[in-house]
Amino acid sequence: MSREKYTLGDLSISIQPGPFGSQLHSSDYAETGVPIVMPKDMKDGKILHSGLLKVPEEHAKRLSRHQVHAGNLMIARKGDVRKCILVTDYEDGWMTGSDCLKVVLDTEKCYPPFIYYQLRSPYIGRWMEMISIGATMPSLNTRLLSSIEISLPNYVTQVHRSNFLVAYDKLIENNQKQIKLLEEAAQRLYKEWFVDLRFPGYEDVEIVDGVPEGWEKVNLDIIAPILTGKKDANFGTDDGAYPFFTCAQEPIKAPSYSFDCDAVILAGNGDFNVKLYRGQFEAYQRTYVFSPKDPENLYLLYYAVKDSMRQLFQGASGSTIKFLTKRMLVEILVFVPTNEIKEQFNAVCESYQRKIEALKLQIQFATEARDRLLPKLMSGKLEV
């Protein structure tokens, strides 16, 4: 099939960096407003929607040339220059951060999803790393990005190949949404039973000093020892066999493991995210690992820690990077109900968790299949 060679500059209306420091100051950030996307917010071709910096609408209007719209690309210009996302309708009107490049494609010349997948292919990813400048911190500029060569088939073929990969991405996204709904349902149940104390049969149970009769309210370290991970972030590898939990939202991979248990894993800084994992894993030295002494207390511990994070976040110490201390964690209180209530709660949570783990496995398989197909489809070695 005929394929023409173009540069990304040939296929773009404009390529520009995000706002410079003189245009946007840290004092301009606000709790609400228009989100700003930085390289740290980009993972696996998507924007992580939690923990985004924001600026008020008036600043966004002043810097409107840095706003992105559906079909635009955002590419990290510093650090991992392979990071690339295709802006969706949901993110229309958001802004590029100072360390990102915004690419407005000419849709009369190319199909934006095809260019997005091209830039995510291993070959072009390696090429972007090779042409980036800077020994300690690789960086791209508009000239370098514009020079990247892209092999382009006819428009119909671009759409057809892209849609094949989009189907995998939609499956992954739908599974992620289902996981979120299941996690929210379990969190609501915990709040109803253990925060609002509207557990089954609560009408007939006396509550003294906020503790139902037959229950206990104990410190976290009574339920589980407070351990920390031991590995540096550099321990991670692309082809590791075990999940490696850092302070990031998603785990990376490690070649070996230090833990083999059912555990609650808490990021000690950043956004203090909480995860539940069962099996063999590795943990970063700034994460906390809680494996309950009684396995029946796993879900009680997990949701108690999750429910405590807002208060912990407000009380976190540290100037530039906020962090959690062991003293803070010991103060987390965990309700231990009667065996009957615990069994009912665990049964519901176990049902949710099994569904979540099955969905995560589907995501893993779909991601691996997509990543195998992507370079073959983009190079034309595989026709669909």
C-alpha positions, 0 to 999 in steps of 0.5 A: 500500500502506498505510504507518503513521508511527512514531517509532523510540521507538514501535518500541523497547523501549529506546534507551540510550548505551554506558557512560560514562567513569566506568563503564569506564576504559582500564585495564580493557581486556585482550588477551582478553575481550568485544569493545567496538564503537566507531564506528571499528569500524563500516563499511558496516553491518557490524562490523570484527572486527579491532582491537576493544577487549576487557574481561574477562568480569567487567567485561562482567557488571558492565556487562551492560546495555550488552551487545547481542544478535542483532537489536539495533541499534548506532548511532554517537552521535558523528561519522558518526551515519549509521553503523548495524549490526544485531547478528548471532548471532556478535556476541551478547553483545558490548558497545556502546562509549561513543560508540554507542547501543544500540536494542532493538526491539520485535519484535512491532511491527517486523522488525529488519532492516527498521528497520536498512535504513530507518536506512541509507536516504539520506533517514533518514541525512540526517535523522539528520545534520540533527537531530544537535547540535554544530558540530565533532562531530555527536552524537545522544542518546536523545531525538533518536534516538527522534524519528526518523520511520519509515514502516512497511508491514505485517509481511509486506511488511517481511520480504519487502523486507528479505530482498531486500536481505539476499540482496545482503548475503549475496552480499557477505559470502560473497565476502568470506569466499572472499577471506579463504580465498584470502589465507590459502592464499597466506600459508600457501604463503609461510610453507611455502616462505620461512619454513620453507624447505620449498619444492619440492626443498628436500631436495636444496638446501644451506642456509647461514646460513638461505639456500638455495643459489642464493637471496638475502636482501635488504633491502626497499629493494633490491626496491622504493623506499620511497615515501609517499602525499602526500594528506591524508585530506580528499582523499577524495570519495564519488564518486571514480573511484579507490581512495584507500588510507588507514590504514583497512582499506578504501580510500575514493575519490579524484577523481584518482590519483598512482600507476599501478603494481603496488604493495604498500601499507602503513598507517604507523599503526593496525593496519599493514594491508597491501594489494596493488593493481594499477592507478591509485590514490591514497595517504594521506600516512601510508601507504607504497607499494612498487612492485617494480623487477622486477614478478616480485618483487611477490608475494614482496614482498607476503607478506614485508611481511605476514609481518613485520608482527607483529614491526614492530607489537611494535617500533613507536614512538610514545606515543599513535599507534604508527607505522612509520618508513622505518628499520624498513621497510628492515630487512625482509628479502625472500627472492629464490629461484631463477627456477624457484621464483619462477615456481612461487610466482608462478603459484600467487599469480597464480591466487589474485589473479585470483580475489580481484580477480574476487570484489572486482568482484562485491562492488562490483557487488552493493554498487552494486545494493543501494545503488540498490535500498535507498531505493526498497524502503524508500520503497515506490517499488519492489515486489518 
